[in-house]
Structures are given as C-alpha cells and as structure tokens.
C-alpha cells in the first residue's frame, strides 16, 4: 500500500477498497465468514476462503490480491445476494470495470514484485545474488513497460479484464515511477558489475582495467596494479579453472594456494556483507514465539540460550549426549 500511495493516489484508493472488502467478508462477522465459505464450496470455487492481509508478513498483500482476483466472480455474486447496506458499495465496486481493471494491474505487478521479494529472502544468499536479482528486475521493468503498449504477455489478469481492448489508464506512468524508485534506491550501491562478476566467476572477467578501477573505488586499501596481476595469475591457474565448488569454498579454501591475498581479502569482505534483513527479522519472529505471554518471566539469560538453540544450524547429537549421562534411579 505504501508503494501504491507513493506511485499514484487512485492505486492506493483501489488497494484500500480491496483490503476493506476482504476484511468485511472475512473478519467483520463469524456468521458471514461461515456463509462465505459455504457459498464458495457450493459453487465449486477455486478456493474456499479469502486471505487476510498482515503488515508483518512478507508478500501478504500480493497474495491477498491473487486470491481475491481468483474469486472475484463468486465474490460479486455473494455480495449481490446480500441485502446489507454495507455490502452495496463493495458490490458496486466489483461491477465497476475501470476499478477492476486497476485491481487486475495491481495483482499482476505485485505478483512480479513478490517474485523478486522471494529471491531477496532466505539464508545463505550473498550480496552478489541479491544485486543480480535486483538488476535483472530493473531490466524486466523496462520490458513490462513496453509490454503494456503491446500484447500484455506479462500482465495476464489485465489482458483477461480488458479482453485485449485498449485499457482506461496509463499504467506506463506507474512503471516509470517504479523504475525511478528502483534507480534511486540502488544508485548508491558501490559494487560495480565487474567486481560482482569477479566474485561469481573470476575467469569471466575480460576488462581487467575496469575491474581494478571499480574495486579501488570501494576498497581504497587495494592497489590497482596488484589486483590486475593477481587476477591474471588466478585466471591462468588451470587447477582452479577445473574446480567445481560453491563461492565460499572457492574463495576460502581453493584460492589460498594461488597466492592472491588482495583478491581473496576483497572477496571475503564482499561475501560477508549482510545482504538483507531476513536473518534479523527471522530471529525477532523466533524470539516472539519463545517469549510469549505464557513465558513472560523468562530472564534475558535464558532467552539468549533459547534463541541460540532455536537459531543454530547445528543438529545436536542426542544419542551421544544421553550416553554420557548416568541415570540415578530412586531407591
């Protein structure tokens, strides 16, 4: 909703109406929620319920829109059958082709944003992986903008709603603002393409001078001449060329024998950057589950120990631990 508000008032208004409609049908009354579910089951709808939006969870609004769009015809019928005064504005909203066209567009564009968001989450992702995903998405936005004026290949719901006819709104303007938003957000990212390519696969770097220029702008302790010679030596190492391993293993174990200390130091500093807040947010979610209302007297020391157990990637050897203990049976 913040994105829609920043990129257009009418998009924010439509998004708010959809969320209020979902809340009205699903959360305003337990009886109405049961009737809705029974109705969806009776008409053999694709899904038997709507999804509620949650500000805390990632992807929530996009998923709500996708479920809403999949059930839009059944929901319109359900609202029209109701005699409530509260239902009438929502029924009129769903009969408004212009508003539903915006819903279709928002469902399509949030679906693309959700795909990007999924790539930016998870463990063991490096800053290289995330920047590749972001830069690829920035190029996709240019393709999406052109597609809006052509066949709507990347906007299937908008195509379905408009039936291939000319749409009412200039959605290219929305994408122009979205493109500018991404450019502004990531224009200060210091790592250039050649540096990222060197971390991913140093044997593919062809423009060594450009690589050294990009690297010395970020890592001022590095010497351009030393980086160039080390990269050439690394690229000519046949044993390393034939090594097939992940990035961390390559730069921590394989490269050390090649005698390229500056390259390795640069690679390790890049690979140890925190690319996203996923781990922090995941840890906070775990903490909320550990220290719930039933454990409010938990001390900070015990909470720290519980979090270490919950977040560690290591699996305890329970059988070995139990074997080291002696049971003291009561007499």
Secondary structure as GFF3:
##gff-version 3
##sequence-region A 1 331
A	DSSP	alpha_helix	2	7	.	.	.	ID=ss1
A	DSSP	alpha_helix	9	26	.	.	.	ID=ss2
A	DSSP	alpha_helix	30	42	.	.	.	ID=ss3
A	DSSP	alpha_helix	60	70	.	.	.	ID=ss4
A	DSSP	alpha_helix	72	81	.	.	.	ID=ss5
A	DSSP	alpha_helix	85	95	.	.	.	ID=ss6
A	DSSP	alpha_helix	97	119	.	.	.	ID=ss7
A	DSSP	alpha_helix	127	148	.	.	.	ID=ss8
A	DSSP	alpha_helix	156	162	.	.	.	ID=ss9
A	DSSP	alpha_helix	171	186	.	.	.	ID=ss10
A	DSSP	alpha_helix	193	200	.	.	.	ID=ss11
A	DSSP	three_ten_helix	202	204	.	.	.	ID=ss12
A	DSSP	alpha_helix	208	218	.	.	.	ID=ss13
A	DSSP	alpha_helix	224	235	.	.	.	ID=ss14
A	DSSP	alpha_helix	238	241	.	.	.	ID=ss15
A	DSSP	alpha_helix	247	249	.	.	.	ID=ss16
A	DSSP	pi_helix	250	254	.	.	.	ID=ss17
A	DSSP	three_ten_helix	255	258	.	.	.	ID=ss18
A	DSSP	alpha_helix	261	271	.	.	.	ID=ss19
A	DSSP	alpha_helix	278	290	.	.	.	ID=ss20
A	DSSP	three_ten_helix	293	295	.	.	.	ID=ss21
A	DSSP	alpha_helix	300	311	.	.	.	ID=ss22
A	DSSP	alpha_helix	318	323	.	.	.	ID=ss23
###
